[in-house]
């Protein structure tokens, strides 16, 4: 996989962040499909003429049909520190989600309890604690809207399996294209309209503030909402 296939958002000696396209796995699985970490390793080998295996640490993941920022560690020191930062929830994650309905509350908080079904790769959200569930919460605000869709900026506080997808499905506002969680139809390319927009953190080695932002996919609905946000339009 050539270096030209990777959209690099940030890179230094310790870190590399890329804008993952929807449909690409962050790490390889039983499908054997080419994964993002392998693409980034190839980019490092090609760019820096490194022989053999390039070191790359995976510190977090986003779902296959989701696009956006994915951060990797290029050194073992950065990997250890980033793992701790993510575990301690010291990294702020910001997502953009296009939902097929408008939430009743435009700026709110969702609290649920999630139960993961490993075999079906799906999570079910409950309003109260049930057996084998885990607490999850997120904050959100609506930043643009059209007649049929709403663009929400989402701030997950916990990092549960399919959390954003399951929580918005639970309140009747499924993410566009997300059949698993109640969307009426799939997207042609099997993507869903959920995008990891931004990561905010302290650089694990340099100890400086770091903000990494990824542009939304070049797709008609994303482009429409992107233009609305740039123009400061919130259609009420």
Protein Blocks (a to p, Z undefined) as FASTA:
>chain_A
ZZklpccfbdcfkbccddddehiafbdcfkopacfklmmmmmmmmmnopghjdddddfbd
cdfklgcjddddfbfklmmmmmmmmmnopaccddddddfbdcfblbdcddddddddfklo
padddfbdcehiacdddddddfbdcfkbccdddddfbdcehklmmmmmmnopacehilmn
opabdcfklpacdddfbacdddfklopacdddddddddfklmmmmmmmmnopacZZ
